[in-house]
């Protein structure tokens, strides 16, 4: 069943199950881990409403074969130290198990080579931050581990 407003308008067009577990080995805090795709590459992403961007891991960034000359801009990210990289506008798809999948053009931080070593050492996850989440409507149902999503402005 999809979520609806009290007046019966649809809140969400799609829904997917998420995992509630640590994001990386050695982490002891459970987090919402949602399957998504970036440029058709399947990824398990940590949902983080406090992250300003979608944050790509160096491994995924390498497979995307991105050209820094085509980036929106150079950027720094303060996350357990200063990370440098570039911002890109990339397609991310929230894959629906029920209803419709949702493609979103998201602002993605991609670390540069200087930051990649620290990233690998810390084993940081792919993060689904506000660079995507601010462009959609979403709700989390902790009772049945479901992430509901839909387009902003569409009901």
Secondary structure, DSSP 4 states (H G I P E B T S, - for coil): ---B-TTS-BS-SEEEEEEEE-SSTT--S-EEEEEEEETTEEEEEEE-TT-SSEEE-HHHHHHHT--GGGSSEEEEEESSSEEEEEEEEEEEEEPPSEE--EEEEEEEEEE-HHHHHHHHHHTPPPEE-HHHHTTEEEEEETTTTEEEEEETT--
